[in-house]
Amino acid sequence: MKKIKLYRPNETFNKNHAYKILVDEEKVAELKNGEEETIELVDDKSCLQAKNLWCGSKKLIISDSDKDETVKVCGNKFLNKQMPFIGTLFPLTGIVFFSGSNELLKNIGIVILIILLLGIIATLTIWRNKWLNVNKE
């Protein structure tokens, strides 16, 4: 059996959520903030993935080498830290909407609002498997 050491560094974001570790779509462990755990794999070629609420990571294929591997599970810093600040642009679009009788500014505000909404929808649906990172070390 192959042993894999999983560790999650201390993070300021997602610190209250445990990451579920899935091997071939089966839950094998949970990693809390700053935890480390060792799992054993029966099959040498397995897919490892981390999940958190609705989002997760890309699948990592565990190779069939004999040596034990170390896997780091952490959150994507851009999506978890900087992405919430994009919500501060919503009040700015509201200012542009109600800026008087200038039709050009209103149209620009509408376009910015649509782009923001499409970006948020794409982040929550299409790119939901990029919120967490699973890397071999």
Phi and psi in radians as a Rosetta constraint file:
Dihedral C 1 N 2 CA 2 C 2 CIRCULARHARMONIC -1.685 0.35
Dihedral N 2 CA 2 C 2 N 3 CIRCULARHARMONIC 2.357 0.35
Dihedral C 2 N 3 CA 3 C 3 CIRCULARHARMONIC -1.800 0.35
Dihedral N 3 CA 3 C 3 N 4 CIRCULARHARMONIC 2.416 0.35
Dihedral C 3 N 4 CA 4 C 4 CIRCULARHARMONIC -2.187 0.35
Dihedral N 4 CA 4 C 4 N 5 CIRCULARHARMONIC 2.211 0.35
Dihedral C 4 N 5 CA 5 C 5 CIRCULARHARMONIC -1.628 0.35
Dihedral N 5 CA 5 C 5 N 6 CIRCULARHARMONIC 2.097 0.35
Dihedral C 5 N 6 CA 6 C 6 CIRCULARHARMONIC -1.837 0.35
Dihedral N 6 CA 6 C 6 N 7 CIRCULARHARMONIC 2.385 0.35
Dihedral C 6 N 7 CA 7 C 7 CIRCULARHARMONIC -2.478 0.35
Dihedral N 7 CA 7 C 7 N 8 CIRCULARHARMONIC 2.609 0.35
Dihedral C 7 N 8 CA 8 C 8 CIRCULARHARMONIC -2.177 0.35
Dihedral N 8 CA 8 C 8 N 9 CIRCULARHARMONIC 2.075 0.35
Dihedral C 8 N 9 CA 9 C 9 CIRCULARHARMONIC -1.207 0.35
Dihedral N 9 CA 9 C 9 N 10 CIRCULARHARMONIC 2.854 0.35
Dihedral C 9 N 10 CA 10 C 10 CIRCULARHARMONIC -1.174 0.35
Dihedral N 10 CA 10 C 10 N 11 CIRCULARHARMONIC 2.222 0.35
Dihedral C 10 N 11 CA 11 C 11 CIRCULARHARMONIC -2.174 0.35
Dihedral N 11 CA 11 C 11 N 12 CIRCULARHARMONIC 2.536 0.35
Dihedral C 11 N 12 CA 12 C 12 CIRCULARHARMONIC -1.419 0.35
Dihedral N 12 CA 12 C 12 N 13 CIRCULARHARMONIC -0.433 0.35
Dihedral C 12 N 13 CA 13 C 13 CIRCULARHARMONIC -1.731 0.35
Dihedral N 13 CA 13 C 13 N 14 CIRCULARHARMONIC 2.696 0.35
Dihedral C 13 N 14 CA 14 C 14 CIRCULARHARMONIC 0.993 0.35
Dihedral N 14 CA 14 C 14 N 15 CIRCULARHARMONIC 0.386 0.35
Dihedral C 14 N 15 CA 15 C 15 CIRCULARHARMONIC -1.243 0.35
Dihedral N 15 CA 15 C 15 N 16 CIRCULARHARMONIC -0.327 0.35
Dihedral C 15 N 16 CA 16 C 16 CIRCULARHARMONIC -1.667 0.35
Dihedral N 16 CA 16 C 16 N 17 CIRCULARHARMONIC 0.000 0.35
Dihedral C 16 N 17 CA 17 C 17 CIRCULARHARMONIC -1.976 0.35
Dihedral N 17 CA 17 C 17 N 18 CIRCULARHARMONIC 2.353 0.35
Dihedral C 17 N 18 CA 18 C 18 CIRCULARHARMONIC -1.529 0.35
Dihedral N 18 CA 18 C 18 N 19 CIRCULARHARMONIC 2.486 0.35
Dihedral C 18 N 19 CA 19 C 19 CIRCULARHARMONIC -1.582 0.35
Dihedral N 19 CA 19 C 19 N 20 CIRCULARHARMONIC 2.209 0.35
Dihedral C 19 N 20 CA 20 C 20 CIRCULARHARMONIC -1.466 0.35
Dihedral N 20 CA 20 C 20 N 21 CIRCULARHARMONIC 2.309 0.35
Dihedral C 20 N 21 CA 21 C 21 CIRCULARHARMONIC -1.788 0.35
Dihedral N 21 CA 21 C 21 N 22 CIRCULARHARMONIC 2.138 0.35
Dihedral C 21 N 22 CA 22 C 22 CIRCULARHARMONIC -1.967 0.35
Dihedral N 22 CA 22 C 22 N 23 CIRCULARHARMONIC 2.361 0.35
Dihedral C 22 N 23 CA 23 C 23 CIRCULARHARMONIC -2.087 0.35
Dihedral N 23 CA 23 C 23 N 24 CIRCULARHARMONIC 2.035 0.35
Dihedral C 23 N 24 CA 24 C 24 CIRCULARHARMONIC 0.916 0.35
Dihedral N 24 CA 24 C 24 N 25 CIRCULARHARMONIC 0.842 0.35
Dihedral C 24 N 25 CA 25 C 25 CIRCULARHARMONIC 1.166 0.35
Dihedral N 25 CA 25 C 25 N 26 CIRCULARHARMONIC 0.249 0.35
Dihedral C 25 N 26 CA 26 C 26 CIRCULARHARMONIC -2.030 0.35
Dihedral N 26 CA 26 C 26 N 27 CIRCULARHARMONIC 2.270 0.35
Dihedral C 26 N 27 CA 27 C 27 CIRCULARHARMONIC -1.227 0.35
Dihedral N 27 CA 27 C 27 N 28 CIRCULARHARMONIC 2.196 0.35
Dihedral C 27 N 28 CA 28 C 28 CIRCULARHARMONIC -2.069 0.35
Dihedral N 28 CA 28 C 28 N 29 CIRCULARHARMONIC -0.344 0.35
Dihedral C 28 N 29 CA 29 C 29 CIRCULARHARMONIC -2.834 0.35
Dihedral N 29 CA 29 C 29 N 30 CIRCULARHARMONIC 2.913 0.35
Dihedral C 29 N 30 CA 30 C 30 CIRCULARHARMONIC -2.311 0.35
Dihedral N 30 CA 30 C 30 N 31 CIRCULARHARMONIC 2.294 0.35
Dihedral C 30 N 31 CA 31 C 31 CIRCULARHARMONIC -1.943 0.35
Dihedral N 31 CA 31 C 31 N 32 CIRCULARHARMONIC 2.085 0.35
Dihedral C 31 N 32 CA 32 C 32 CIRCULARHARMONIC -1.566 0.35
Dihedral N 32 CA 32 C 32 N 33 CIRCULARHARMONIC 3.041 0.35
Dihedral C 32 N 33 CA 33 C 33 CIRCULARHARMONIC -1.025 0.35
Dihedral N 33 CA 33 C 33 N 34 CIRCULARHARMONIC 2.124 0.35
Dihedral C 33 N 34 CA 34 C 34 CIRCULARHARMONIC 1.409 0.35
Dihedral N 34 CA 34 C 34 N 35 CIRCULARHARMONIC 0.153 0.35
Dihedral C 34 N 35 CA 35 C 35 CIRCULARHARMONIC -1.556 0.35
Dihedral N 35 CA 35 C 35 N 36 CIRCULARHARMONIC 2.842 0.35
Dihedral C 35 N 36 CA 36 C 36 CIRCULARHARMONIC -2.431 0.35
Dihedral N 36 CA 36 C 36 N 37 CIRCULARHARMONIC 2.433 0.35
Dihedral C 36 N 37 CA 37 C 37 CIRCULARHARMONIC -2.596 0.35
Dihedral N 37 CA 37 C 37 N 38 CIRCULARHARMONIC 2.617 0.35
Dihedral C 37 N 38 CA 38 C 38 CIRCULARHARMONIC -1.990 0.35
Dihedral N 38 CA 38 C 38 N 39 CIRCULARHARMONIC 2.287 0.35
Dihedral C 38 N 39 CA 39 C 39 CIRCULARHARMONIC -2.109 0.35
Dihedral N 39 CA 39 C 39 N 40 CIRCULARHARMONIC 2.729 0.35
Dihedral C 39 N 40 CA 40 C 40 CIRCULARHARMONIC -1.972 0.35
Dihedral N 40 CA 40 C 40 N 41 CIRCULARHARMONIC 2.383 0.35
Dihedral C 40 N 41 CA 41 C 41 CIRCULARHARMONIC -1.871 0.35
Dihedral N 41 CA 41 C 41 N 42 CIRCULARHARMONIC 2.362 0.35
Dihedral C 41 N 42 CA 42 C 42 CIRCULARHARMONIC -1.404 0.35
Dihedral N 42 CA 42 C 42 N 43 CIRCULARHARMONIC -0.821 0.35
Dihedral C 42 N 43 CA 43 C 43 CIRCULARHARMONIC -1.569 0.35
Dihedral N 43 CA 43 C 43 N 44 CIRCULARHARMONIC 2.367 0.35
Dihedral C 43 N 44 CA 44 C 44 CIRCULARHARMONIC -1.278 0.35
Dihedral N 44 CA 44 C 44 N 45 CIRCULARHARMONIC -0.520 0.35
Dihedral C 44 N 45 CA 45 C 45 CIRCULARHARMONIC -1.884 0.35
Dihedral N 45 CA 45 C 45 N 46 CIRCULARHARMONIC 1.736 0.35
Dihedral C 45 N 46 CA 46 C 46 CIRCULARHARMONIC -2.259 0.35
Dihedral N 46 CA 46 C 46 N 47 CIRCULARHARMONIC 2.784 0.35
Dihedral C 46 N 47 CA 47 C 47 CIRCULARHARMONIC -1.842 0.35
Dihedral N 47 CA 47 C 47 N 48 CIRCULARHARMONIC 2.207 0.35
Dihedral C 47 N 48 CA 48 C 48 CIRCULARHARMONIC -1.899 0.35
Dihedral N 48 CA 48 C 48 N 49 CIRCULARHARMONIC 2.376 0.35
Dihedral C 48 N 49 CA 49 C 49 CIRCULARHARMONIC -2.545 0.35
Dihedral N 49 CA 49 C 49 N 50 CIRCULARHARMONIC 2.572 0.35
Dihedral C 49 N 50 CA 50 C 50 CIRCULARHARMONIC -1.903 0.35
Dihedral N 50 CA 50 C 50 N 51 CIRCULARHARMONIC 2.504 0.35
Dihedral C 50 N 51 CA 51 C 51 CIRCULARHARMONIC -2.281 0.35
Dihedral N 51 CA 51 C 51 N 52 CIRCULARHARMONIC 2.575 0.35
Dihedral C 51 N 52 CA 52 C 52 CIRCULARHARMONIC -2.571 0.35
Dihedral N 52 CA 52 C 52 N 53 CIRCULARHARMONIC 1.940 0.35
Dihedral C 52 N 53 CA 53 C 53 CIRCULARHARMONIC 0.966 0.35
Dihedral N 53 CA 53 C 53 N 54 CIRCULARHARMONIC -2.080 0.35
Dihedral C 53 N 54 CA 54 C 54 CIRCULARHARMONIC -1.586 0.35
Dihedral N 54 CA 54 C 54 N 55 CIRCULARHARMONIC -0.202 0.35
Dihedral C 54 N 55 CA 55 C 55 CIRCULARHARMONIC -1.897 0.35
Dihedral N 55 CA 55 C 55 N 56 CIRCULARHARMONIC 3.049 0.35
Dihedral C 55 N 56 CA 56 C 56 CIRCULARHARMONIC -2.897 0.35
Dihedral N 56 CA 56 C 56 N 57 CIRCULARHARMONIC -2.706 0.35
Dihedral C 56 N 57 CA 57 C 57 CIRCULARHARMONIC -2.147 0.35
Dihedral N 57 CA 57 C 57 N 58 CIRCULARHARMONIC 2.964 0.35
Dihedral C 57 N 58 CA 58 C 58 CIRCULARHARMONIC -1.225 0.35
Dihedral N 58 CA 58 C 58 N 59 CIRCULARHARMONIC 2.773 0.35
Dihedral C 58 N 59 CA 59 C 59 CIRCULARHARMONIC -1.366 0.35
Dihedral N 59 CA 59 C 59 N 60 CIRCULARHARMONIC 2.364 0.35
Dihedral C 59 N 60 CA 60 C 60 CIRCULARHARMONIC -1.912 0.35
Dihedral N 60 CA 60 C 60 N 61 CIRCULARHARMONIC 2.130 0.35
Dihedral C 60 N 61 CA 61 C 61 CIRCULARHARMONIC -1.489 0.35
Dihedral N 61 CA 61 C 61 N 62 CIRCULARHARMONIC 2.141 0.35
Dihedral C 61 N 62 CA 62 C 62 CIRCULARHARMONIC -1.488 0.35
Dihedral N 62 CA 62 C 62 N 63 CIRCULARHARMONIC 2.173 0.35
Dihedral C 62 N 63 CA 63 C 63 CIRCULARHARMONIC -1.312 0.35
Dihedral N 63 CA 63 C 63 N 64 CIRCULARHARMONIC 2.985 0.35
Dihedral C 63 N 64 CA 64 C 64 CIRCULARHARMONIC -1.672 0.35
Dihedral N 64 CA 64 C 64 N 65 CIRCULARHARMONIC 0.430 0.35
Dihedral C 64 N 65 CA 65 C 65 CIRCULARHARMONIC -1.252 0.35
Dihedral N 65 CA 65 C 65 N 66 CIRCULARHARMONIC 2.768 0.35
Dihedral C 65 N 66 CA 66 C 66 CIRCULARHARMONIC -1.419 0.35
Dihedral N 66 CA 66 C 66 N 67 CIRCULARHARMONIC -0.422 0.35
Dihedral C 66 N 67 CA 67 C 67 CIRCULARHARMONIC -1.324 0.35
Dihedral N 67 CA 67 C 67 N 68 CIRCULARHARMONIC 2.630 0.35
Dihedral C 67 N 68 CA 68 C 68 CIRCULARHARMONIC -1.281 0.35
Dihedral N 68 CA 68 C 68 N 69 CIRCULARHARMONIC 2.588 0.35
Dihedral C 68 N 69 CA 69 C 69 CIRCULARHARMONIC -2.066 0.35
Dihedral N 69 CA 69 C 69 N 70 CIRCULARHARMONIC 2.707 0.35
Dihedral C 69 N 70 CA 70 C 70 CIRCULARHARMONIC -1.978 0.35
Dihedral N 70 CA 70 C 70 N 71 CIRCULARHARMONIC 2.281 0.35
Dihedral C 70 N 71 CA 71 C 71 CIRCULARHARMONIC -2.144 0.35
Dihedral N 71 CA 71 C 71 N 72 CIRCULARHARMONIC 2.240 0.35
Dihedral C 71 N 72 CA 72 C 72 CIRCULARHARMONIC -1.713 0.35
Dihedral N 72 CA 72 C 72 N 73 CIRCULARHARMONIC 2.232 0.35
Dihedral C 72 N 73 CA 73 C 73 CIRCULARHARMONIC -2.013 0.35
Dihedral N 73 CA 73 C 73 N 74 CIRCULARHARMONIC 2.062 0.35
Dihedral C 73 N 74 CA 74 C 74 CIRCULARHARMONIC -2.575 0.35
Dihedral N 74 CA 74 C 74 N 75 CIRCULARHARMONIC 2.915 0.35
Dihedral C 74 N 75 CA 75 C 75 CIRCULARHARMONIC -1.460 0.35
Dihedral N 75 CA 75 C 75 N 76 CIRCULARHARMONIC 2.652 0.35
Dihedral C 75 N 76 CA 76 C 76 CIRCULARHARMONIC -1.261 0.35
Dihedral N 76 CA 76 C 76 N 77 CIRCULARHARMONIC 2.039 0.35
Dihedral C 76 N 77 CA 77 C 77 CIRCULARHARMONIC -1.110 0.35
Dihedral N 77 CA 77 C 77 N 78 CIRCULARHARMONIC -0.689 0.35
Dihedral C 77 N 78 CA 78 C 78 CIRCULARHARMONIC -1.132 0.35
Dihedral N 78 CA 78 C 78 N 79 CIRCULARHARMONIC -0.889 0.35
Dihedral C 78 N 79 CA 79 C 79 CIRCULARHARMONIC -1.189 0.35
Dihedral N 79 CA 79 C 79 N 80 CIRCULARHARMONIC -0.551 0.35
Dihedral C 79 N 80 CA 80 C 80 CIRCULARHARMONIC -1.569 0.35
Dihedral N 80 CA 80 C 80 N 81 CIRCULARHARMONIC -0.467 0.35
Dihedral C 80 N 81 CA 81 C 81 CIRCULARHARMONIC -1.852 0.35
Dihedral N 81 CA 81 C 81 N 82 CIRCULARHARMONIC -0.857 0.35
Dihedral C 81 N 82 CA 82 C 82 CIRCULARHARMONIC -1.541 0.35
Dihedral N 82 CA 82 C 82 N 83 CIRCULARHARMONIC -0.526 0.35
Dihedral C 82 N 83 CA 83 C 83 CIRCULARHARMONIC -1.017 0.35
Dihedral N 83 CA 83 C 83 N 84 CIRCULARHARMONIC -0.692 0.35
Dihedral C 83 N 84 CA 84 C 84 CIRCULARHARMONIC -1.062 0.35
Dihedral N 84 CA 84 C 84 N 85 CIRCULARHARMONIC -0.414 0.35
Dihedral C 84 N 85 CA 85 C 85 CIRCULARHARMONIC -1.280 0.35
Dihedral N 85 CA 85 C 85 N 86 CIRCULARHARMONIC -0.274 0.35
Dihedral C 85 N 86 CA 86 C 86 CIRCULARHARMONIC -1.147 0.35
Dihedral N 86 CA 86 C 86 N 87 CIRCULARHARMONIC -0.456 0.35
Dihedral C 86 N 87 CA 87 C 87 CIRCULARHARMONIC -1.083 0.35
Dihedral N 87 CA 87 C 87 N 88 CIRCULARHARMONIC -0.334 0.35
Dihedral C 87 N 88 CA 88 C 88 CIRCULARHARMONIC -1.244 0.35
Dihedral N 88 CA 88 C 88 N 89 CIRCULARHARMONIC -0.204 0.35
Dihedral C 88 N 89 CA 89 C 89 CIRCULARHARMONIC -1.359 0.35
Dihedral N 89 CA 89 C 89 N 90 CIRCULARHARMONIC -0.320 0.35
Dihedral C 89 N 90 CA 90 C 90 CIRCULARHARMONIC -1.051 0.35
Dihedral N 90 CA 90 C 90 N 91 CIRCULARHARMONIC -0.785 0.35
Dihedral C 90 N 91 CA 91 C 91 CIRCULARHARMONIC -1.081 0.35
Dihedral N 91 CA 91 C 91 N 92 CIRCULARHARMONIC -0.551 0.35
Dihedral C 91 N 92 CA 92 C 92 CIRCULARHARMONIC -1.160 0.35
Dihedral N 92 CA 92 C 92 N 93 CIRCULARHARMONIC -0.642 0.35
Dihedral C 92 N 93 CA 93 C 93 CIRCULARHARMONIC -1.184 0.35
Dihedral N 93 CA 93 C 93 N 94 CIRCULARHARMONIC -0.575 0.35
Dihedral C 93 N 94 CA 94 C 94 CIRCULARHARMONIC -1.147 0.35
Dihedral N 94 CA 94 C 94 N 95 CIRCULARHARMONIC -0.663 0.35
Dihedral C 94 N 95 CA 95 C 95 CIRCULARHARMONIC -1.102 0.35
Dihedral N 95 CA 95 C 95 N 96 CIRCULARHARMONIC -0.700 0.35
Dihedral C 95 N 96 CA 96 C 96 CIRCULARHARMONIC -1.190 0.35
Dihedral N 96 CA 96 C 96 N 97 CIRCULARHARMONIC -0.640 0.35
Dihedral C 96 N 97 CA 97 C 97 CIRCULARHARMONIC -1.045 0.35
Dihedral N 97 CA 97 C 97 N 98 CIRCULARHARMONIC -0.726 0.35
Dihedral C 97 N 98 CA 98 C 98 CIRCULARHARMONIC -1.828 0.35
Dihedral N 98 CA 98 C 98 N 99 CIRCULARHARMONIC 0.593 0.35
Dihedral C 98 N 99 CA 99 C 99 CIRCULARHARMONIC -1.528 0.35
Dihedral N 99 CA 99 C 99 N 100 CIRCULARHARMONIC 0.345 0.35
Dihedral C 99 N 100 CA 100 C 100 CIRCULARHARMONIC 1.836 0.35
Dihedral N 100 CA 100 C 100 N 101 CIRCULARHARMONIC -2.521 0.35
Dihedral C 100 N 101 CA 101 C 101 CIRCULARHARMONIC -1.715 0.35
Dihedral N 101 CA 101 C 101 N 102 CIRCULARHARMONIC 0.175 0.35
Dihedral C 101 N 102 CA 102 C 102 CIRCULARHARMONIC -1.381 0.35
Dihedral N 102 CA 102 C 102 N 103 CIRCULARHARMONIC 1.846 0.35
Dihedral C 102 N 103 CA 103 C 103 CIRCULARHARMONIC -1.179 0.35
Dihedral N 103 CA 103 C 103 N 104 CIRCULARHARMONIC -0.589 0.35
Dihedral C 103 N 104 CA 104 C 104 CIRCULARHARMONIC -1.087 0.35
Dihedral N 104 CA 104 C 104 N 105 CIRCULARHARMONIC -0.791 0.35
Dihedral C 104 N 105 CA 105 C 105 CIRCULARHARMONIC -1.120 0.35
Dihedral N 105 CA 105 C 105 N 106 CIRCULARHARMONIC -0.674 0.35
Dihedral C 105 N 106 CA 106 C 106 CIRCULARHARMONIC -1.109 0.35
Dihedral N 106 CA 106 C 106 N 107 CIRCULARHARMONIC -0.741 0.35
Dihedral C 106 N 107 CA 107 C 107 CIRCULARHARMONIC -1.147 0.35
Dihedral N 107 CA 107 C 107 N 108 CIRCULARHARMONIC -0.689 0.35
Dihedral C 107 N 108 CA 108 C 108 CIRCULARHARMONIC -1.100 0.35
Dihedral N 108 CA 108 C 108 N 109 CIRCULARHARMONIC -0.734 0.35
Dihedral C 108 N 109 CA 109 C 109 CIRCULARHARMONIC -1.089 0.35
Dihedral N 109 CA 109 C 109 N 110 CIRCULARHARMONIC -0.699 0.35
Dihedral C 109 N 110 CA 110 C 110 CIRCULARHARMONIC -1.134 0.35
Dihedral N 110 CA 110 C 110 N 111 CIRCULARHARMONIC -0.736 0.35
Dihedral C 110 N 111 CA 111 C 111 CIRCULARHARMONIC -1.117 0.35
Dihedral N 111 CA 111 C 111 N 112 CIRCULARHARMONIC -0.755 0.35
Dihedral C 111 N 112 CA 112 C 112 CIRCULARHARMONIC -1.092 0.35
Dihedral N 112 CA 112 C 112 N 113 CIRCULARHARMONIC -0.737 0.35
Dihedral C 112 N 113 CA 113 C 113 CIRCULARHARMONIC -1.098 0.35
Dihedral N 113 CA 113 C 113 N 114 CIRCULARHARMONIC -0.754 0.35
Dihedral C 113 N 114 CA 114 C 114 CIRCULARHARMONIC -1.121 0.35
Dihedral N 114 CA 114 C 114 N 115 CIRCULARHARMONIC -0.728 0.35
Dihedral C 114 N 115 CA 115 C 115 CIRCULARHARMONIC -1.113 0.35
Dihedral N 115 CA 115 C 115 N 116 CIRCULARHARMONIC -0.738 0.35
Dihedral C 115 N 116 CA 116 C 116 CIRCULARHARMONIC -1.073 0.35
Dihedral N 116 CA 116 C 116 N 117 CIRCULARHARMONIC -0.791 0.35
Dihedral C 116 N 117 CA 117 C 117 CIRCULARHARMONIC -1.139 0.35
Dihedral N 117 CA 117 C 117 N 118 CIRCULARHARMONIC -0.723 0.35
Dihedral C 117 N 118 CA 118 C 118 CIRCULARHARMONIC -1.135 0.35
Dihedral N 118 CA 118 C 118 N 119 CIRCULARHARMONIC -0.667 0.35
Dihedral C 118 N 119 CA 119 C 119 CIRCULARHARMONIC -1.119 0.35
Dihedral N 119 CA 119 C 119 N 120 CIRCULARHARMONIC -0.723 0.35
Dihedral C 119 N 120 CA 120 C 120 CIRCULARHARMONIC -1.174 0.35
Dihedral N 120 CA 120 C 120 N 121 CIRCULARHARMONIC -0.768 0.35
Dihedral C 120 N 121 CA 121 C 121 CIRCULARHARMONIC -1.096 0.35
Dihedral N 121 CA 121 C 121 N 122 CIRCULARHARMONIC -0.744 0.35
Dihedral C 121 N 122 CA 122 C 122 CIRCULARHARMONIC -1.133 0.35
Dihedral N 122 CA 122 C 122 N 123 CIRCULARHARMONIC -0.684 0.35
Dihedral C 122 N 123 CA 123 C 123 CIRCULARHARMONIC -1.140 0.35
Dihedral N 123 CA 123 C 123 N 124 CIRCULARHARMONIC -0.667 0.35
Dihedral C 123 N 124 CA 124 C 124 CIRCULARHARMONIC -1.434 0.35
Dihedral N 124 CA 124 C 124 N 125 CIRCULARHARMONIC -0.279 0.35
Dihedral C 124 N 125 CA 125 C 125 CIRCULARHARMONIC -2.041 0.35
Dihedral N 125 CA 125 C 125 N 126 CIRCULARHARMONIC -1.101 0.35
Dihedral C 125 N 126 CA 126 C 126 CIRCULARHARMONIC -1.201 0.35
Dihedral N 126 CA 126 C 126 N 127 CIRCULARHARMONIC -0.802 0.35
Dihedral C 126 N 127 CA 127 C 127 CIRCULARHARMONIC -1.730 0.35
Dihedral N 127 CA 127 C 127 N 128 CIRCULARHARMONIC 0.444 0.35
Dihedral C 127 N 128 CA 128 C 128 CIRCULARHARMONIC -1.197 0.35
Dihedral N 128 CA 128 C 128 N 129 CIRCULARHARMONIC -0.319 0.35
Dihedral C 128 N 129 CA 129 C 129 CIRCULARHARMONIC -1.638 0.35
Dihedral N 129 CA 129 C 129 N 130 CIRCULARHARMONIC 0.429 0.35
Dihedral C 129 N 130 CA 130 C 130 CIRCULARHARMONIC -2.119 0.35
Dihedral N 130 CA 130 C 130 N 131 CIRCULARHARMONIC 0.138 0.35
Dihedral C 130 N 131 CA 131 C 131 CIRCULARHARMONIC -1.311 0.35
Dihedral N 131 CA 131 C 131 N 132 CIRCULARHARMONIC -0.452 0.35
Dihedral C 131 N 132 CA 132 C 132 CIRCULARHARMONIC -2.124 0.35
Dihedral N 132 CA 132 C 132 N 133 CIRCULARHARMONIC 2.629 0.35
Dihedral C 132 N 133 CA 133 C 133 CIRCULARHARMONIC -2.014 0.35
Dihedral N 133 CA 133 C 133 N 134 CIRCULARHARMONIC 2.351 0.35
Dihedral C 133 N 134 CA 134 C 134 CIRCULARHARMONIC -2.168 0.35
Dihedral N 134 CA 134 C 134 N 135 CIRCULARHARMONIC 1.982 0.35
Dihedral C 134 N 135 CA 135 C 135 CIRCULARHARMONIC -2.275 0.35
Dihedral N 135 CA 135 C 135 N 136 CIRCULARHARMONIC 2.455 0.35
Dihedral C 135 N 136 CA 136 C 136 CIRCULARHARMONIC -1.348 0.35
Dihedral N 136 CA 136 C 136 N 137 CIRCULARHARMONIC 2.586 0.35
